[in-house]
Amino acid sequence: MPTVPASGSGSGSFISPTQDLVEKVCAFKGFSANDPVLVARVLEFLDDCIRDLNTYPWESSKTSESYTLTANQQYVTVNTLFFKDSQAFLTSATQGNTAPLRSLPYIQFKRLYPETNVTTNLVGFPSIYTIFNYEKTRRMLFDVAPDTSTATNYTLVLEYYKRLPLISSVSGINSADIPDYFENTIVYGAFKRMCAHVGDAQGVSMYSSLEREALERLQRIDVMHPDADRRFRLIDEVPYNLSSVNGVIYPFC
């Protein structure tokens, strides 16, 4: 049975274009990529591989985005590809200084801070946040809604881990925004699913092993990243400090 040659070195390139991935998986068992039913099934195989990979907050998927605050609104809605937050802070539009926000799990947050129809009568300078229902609403809630001064003079910056986009989210000669060194894991996983589809038990066993080895290589690369330990840090491990913003003391971590 064929194996997949190394497809990248982690140099910043993307995986192969979608049509190339589909053709590679179709050709694996000698099928034609001109069969629309088969192509749809292969895309499902590739997307399932991405869904498996999205159980990990990969360091290569970390990104930073800015959000505009709305006065008297206790939340902002984060990007649809949001997976897990890394850190968040408010940055001044005029002075350039930043105020870090402390993160709490939603259950703890809900016990401590009021939330009525995602709005509140309490306004001020937010210092604590939580992420509510990132699978659907993706709301980032604050302990207090920003007042007019905060909403006008500060921007929210959220650093977080994105989900890897599904292969089917791009088409033709376009490549998904996934580093090229993920390709072996994705293709091996698709080959495994193709073998299961045609009833090739030996192939399922072989490509399951190759997929697992490729995944372990990805994980070894990932855990060596200097920020990797922050993905799993517990809230109780975060030092608790007091910071001053405009002469007012706020608790930050």
Backbone torsions as a table, in degrees:
resi	resn	phi	psi	omega
1	MET	NA	145.5	-177.3
2	PRO	-72.3	153.1	172.6
3	THR	-113.8	168.6	-176.9
4	VAL	-100.3	122.6	177.9
5	PRO	-66.5	156.5	177.5
6	ALA	-55.9	134.1	-171.9
7	SER	-110.7	-1.9	-179.2
8	GLY	179.6	164.1	-176.5
9	SER	-116.0	6.3	-177.5
10	GLY	79.4	27.9	-175.1
11	SER	-86.9	2.7	-179.7
12	GLY	109.3	-0.4	178.3
13	SER	-80.9	161.5	178.8
14	PHE	-96.6	166.9	175.6
15	ILE	-65.5	172.2	-178.4
16	SER	-61.9	155.6	176.4
17	PRO	-56.8	155.6	-176.5
18	THR	-56.6	-45.1	-176.8
19	GLN	-65.3	-31.9	177.8
20	ASP	-68.6	-40.9	177.9
21	LEU	-63.4	-44.4	-179.9
22	VAL	-62.4	-45.2	-179.6
23	GLU	-63.2	-38.6	179.9
24	LYS	-63.4	-42.4	-178.7
25	VAL	-72.5	-39.3	177.9
26	CYS	-63.0	-45.1	-176.9
27	ALA	-67.6	-20.3	-178.3
28	PHE	-53.7	-40.7	178.1
29	LYS	-108.4	16.1	176.4
30	GLY	78.2	18.3	178.3
31	PHE	-88.1	165.8	-179.2
32	SER	-97.8	136.6	176.2
33	ALA	-77.7	3.0	176.6
34	ASN	-88.4	-3.8	178.2
35	ASP	-87.0	107.8	-175.2
36	PRO	-62.4	-32.2	179.3
37	VAL	-67.7	-43.2	179.0
38	LEU	-66.7	-41.5	179.3
39	VAL	-59.3	-42.8	178.8
40	ALA	-62.2	-39.9	179.2
41	ARG	-67.8	-40.6	179.3
42	VAL	-64.2	-39.6	176.2
43	LEU	-60.6	-36.9	175.8
44	GLU	-63.8	-41.6	177.7
45	PHE	-59.3	-47.8	-178.4
46	LEU	-64.6	-41.4	178.8
47	ASP	-65.4	-36.7	177.4
48	ASP	-63.4	-35.2	176.0
49	CYS	-63.7	-40.9	178.4
50	ILE	-65.3	-41.0	178.9
51	ARG	-61.4	-38.2	176.1
52	ASP	-64.0	-43.6	-179.9
53	LEU	-65.5	-27.5	-178.1
54	ASN	-78.1	9.9	170.3
55	THR	-85.0	-1.2	179.1
56	TYR	-120.1	139.9	174.2
57	PRO	-86.4	85.2	-173.6
58	TRP	-66.7	135.3	179.6
59	GLU	-61.6	-33.6	-179.7
60	SER	-67.6	-13.7	180.0
61	SER	-98.2	5.5	179.6
62	LYS	-68.7	138.7	-179.9
63	THR	-144.0	168.7	179.4
64	SER	-130.7	131.8	179.7
65	GLU	-135.6	149.8	178.7
66	SER	-106.7	143.3	-179.4
67	TYR	-131.3	140.9	176.4
68	THR	-81.7	132.1	177.0
69	LEU	-82.8	147.5	176.3
70	THR	-112.7	125.2	-179.2
71	ALA	-56.6	134.9	177.0
72	ASN	68.5	10.9	175.9
73	GLN	-109.5	126.4	-169.5
74	GLN	-85.0	6.9	-176.3
75	TYR	-150.6	163.7	165.1
76	VAL	-129.6	157.2	178.7
77	THR	-102.9	124.3	-174.6
78	VAL	-90.4	171.7	-175.0
79	ASN	-56.2	147.8	-178.1
80	THR	-63.8	-24.3	-179.6
81	LEU	-90.0	8.1	-179.5
82	PHE	-56.7	133.7	176.5
83	PHE	-117.8	-54.5	-178.0
84	LYS	-154.0	136.0	180.0
85	ASP	-76.2	150.1	175.3
86	SER	-107.7	-55.8	174.2
87	GLN	-160.2	161.5	179.6
88	ALA	-142.9	149.5	178.5
89	PHE	-156.8	159.3	174.2
90	LEU	-100.6	135.0	-179.5
91	THR	-120.6	136.2	-177.7
92	SER	-76.5	133.2	179.8
93	ALA	-73.3	-22.7	-175.6
94	THR	-105.6	-40.7	-175.6
95	GLN	-96.5	-19.5	179.1
96	GLY	80.2	-5.4	179.7
97	ASN	-76.2	157.7	-177.4
98	THR	-122.5	152.9	177.2
99	ALA	-127.0	108.7	-178.4
100	PRO	-68.0	147.8	177.8
101	LEU	-106.4	142.3	177.1
102	ARG	-89.7	138.9	-179.4
103	SER	-98.7	140.6	173.6
104	LEU	-131.4	145.0	170.0
105	PRO	-59.8	149.8	-173.6
106	TYR	-59.4	-39.1	-178.0
107	ILE	-61.2	-44.0	178.3
108	GLN	-67.6	-41.6	179.7
109	PHE	-59.0	-44.8	-176.1
110	LYS	-63.3	-31.7	-179.9
111	ARG	-73.8	-24.4	-173.0
112	LEU	-100.5	-29.1	-170.6
113	TYR	-127.1	138.7	-178.9
114	PRO	-73.5	147.9	176.6
115	GLU	-149.8	114.5	-178.3
116	THR	-122.8	108.4	-178.0
117	ASN	52.6	42.0	179.8
118	VAL	53.4	21.1	170.8
119	THR	-131.9	164.6	-178.7
120	THR	-150.0	154.7	175.8
121	ASN	-80.2	-12.3	179.4
122	LEU	-85.6	125.7	178.3
123	VAL	-130.3	157.7	179.7
124	GLY	165.5	-138.4	-179.7
125	PHE	-111.4	108.6	-177.1
126	PRO	-60.0	142.4	177.7
127	SER	-132.2	-14.2	-178.1
128	ILE	-134.1	143.2	179.8
129	TYR	-138.8	165.7	172.4
130	THR	-146.8	161.6	175.3
131	ILE	-107.8	122.8	-179.7
132	PHE	-106.5	122.9	171.1
133	ASN	52.0	64.7	-177.1
134	TYR	-68.9	-12.3	177.8
135	GLU	-78.6	-21.6	-174.0
136	LYS	-130.0	-67.4	-174.8
137	THR	-83.7	-30.8	178.3
138	ARG	54.5	42.9	-179.0
139	ARG	-90.6	130.2	173.6
140	MET	-98.5	107.9	-174.9
141	LEU	-95.1	146.4	178.7
142	PHE	-110.7	157.8	177.0
143	ASP	-64.3	-36.7	173.0
144	VAL	-134.6	149.9	175.9
145	ALA	-70.7	142.0	177.9
146	PRO	-64.5	136.6	175.5
147	ASP	-77.8	177.7	-176.2
148	THR	-60.3	-41.2	-179.7
149	SER	-63.2	-43.9	179.8
150	THR	-65.4	-45.8	-178.9
151	ALA	-63.2	-31.7	-178.5
152	THR	-79.6	-38.7	-169.8
153	ASN	-103.2	-7.1	-177.5
154	TYR	-128.0	150.8	174.9
155	THR	-121.2	140.0	176.2
156	LEU	-83.5	130.1	174.2
157	VAL	-116.4	123.7	-179.2
158	LEU	-118.4	121.9	172.5
159	GLU	-100.8	127.0	-174.9
160	TYR	-152.4	169.2	177.1
161	TYR	-95.0	125.3	179.1
162	LYS	-85.7	156.4	168.3
163	ARG	-75.7	146.4	170.8
164	LEU	-67.4	133.4	-179.4
165	PRO	-69.7	148.9	177.6
166	LEU	-66.3	147.1	178.5
167	ILE	-60.6	-36.2	-178.3
168	SER	-71.3	-8.0	-179.1
169	SER	-77.2	-13.0	173.9
170	VAL	-124.6	161.2	-174.9
171	SER	-134.9	165.7	172.7
172	GLY	57.4	-127.6	-174.8
173	ILE	-84.8	4.2	179.1
174	ASN	-83.1	147.4	177.4
175	SER	-107.0	142.2	174.1
176	ALA	-67.6	152.0	-179.2
177	ASP	-76.6	70.8	-179.0
178	ILE	-135.1	131.1	179.2
179	PRO	-57.4	146.7	-174.0
180	ASP	-64.2	-23.6	-177.7
181	TYR	-75.8	-1.5	171.6
182	PHE	-84.3	-12.2	-167.9
183	GLU	-63.7	-42.1	-179.0
184	ASN	-58.1	-45.7	-179.6
185	THR	-60.6	-43.1	-178.6
186	ILE	-65.5	-45.6	-176.5
187	VAL	-71.0	-41.6	175.8
188	TYR	-58.4	-42.3	179.0
189	GLY	-62.9	-39.0	178.3
190	ALA	-68.5	-38.7	176.2
191	PHE	-61.8	-41.4	178.7
192	LYS	-59.4	-44.1	-179.2
193	ARG	-69.7	-34.6	176.4
194	MET	-65.3	-40.6	177.4
195	CYS	-61.6	-41.3	178.0
196	ALA	-64.8	-36.0	-178.7
197	HIS	-64.2	-37.0	-177.3
198	VAL	-99.1	3.1	176.8
199	GLY	79.3	29.9	179.4
200	ASP	-96.8	91.0	-175.8
201	ALA	-65.4	-37.9	179.3
202	GLN	-63.7	-41.1	178.6
203	GLY	-65.5	-39.8	177.8
204	VAL	-58.6	-45.8	-179.7
205	SER	-63.5	-45.2	-177.1
206	MET	-64.3	-48.7	-175.3
207	TYR	-78.8	-21.0	170.6
208	SER	-64.3	-42.1	179.1
209	SER	-66.1	-43.9	179.8
210	LEU	-66.3	-38.6	177.9
211	GLU	-63.3	-43.1	-179.5
212	ARG	-63.4	-42.7	178.5
213	GLU	-63.8	-42.3	178.9
214	ALA	-64.9	-39.0	178.3
215	LEU	-64.9	-40.1	179.0
216	GLU	-64.4	-35.2	176.3
217	ARG	-65.1	-41.7	177.3
218	LEU	-60.7	-43.6	-179.0
219	GLN	-65.5	-37.0	178.7
220	ARG	-65.4	-39.4	176.1
221	ILE	-62.3	-42.4	-172.6
222	ASP	-69.5	-42.3	-175.2
223	VAL	-71.2	-14.2	178.4
224	MET	-83.7	-6.7	178.6
225	HIS	-67.4	138.1	-175.2
226	PRO	-61.2	-21.3	-179.7
227	ASP	-100.1	3.9	-171.7
228	ALA	-59.4	-35.6	-176.5
229	ASP	-67.1	-20.3	-176.8
230	ARG	-72.0	-19.3	-177.3
231	ARG	-66.9	-27.9	-173.0
232	PHE	-116.6	13.1	-178.6
233	ARG	-69.9	133.2	179.4
234	LEU	-81.9	153.3	-178.1
235	ILE	-62.0	-33.4	-179.2
236	ASP	-68.6	-16.5	179.9
237	GLU	-87.8	-6.2	-177.3
238	VAL	-83.0	125.0	177.9
239	PRO	-63.5	142.2	-176.9
240	TYR	-104.8	119.3	-177.2
241	ASN	-124.5	167.1	174.3
242	LEU	-114.0	129.6	179.7
243	SER	-123.5	154.9	-178.2
244	SER	-111.8	131.4	175.7
245	VAL	-128.1	118.6	-178.9
246	ASN	53.7	36.4	176.3
247	GLY	83.5	0.3	179.5
248	VAL	-107.4	137.0	-178.6
249	ILE	-85.7	128.0	177.9
250	TYR	-129.2	145.6	177.4
251	PRO	-82.4	124.2	176.6
252	PHE	-129.9	158.1	172.1
253	CYS	-108.9	NA	NA
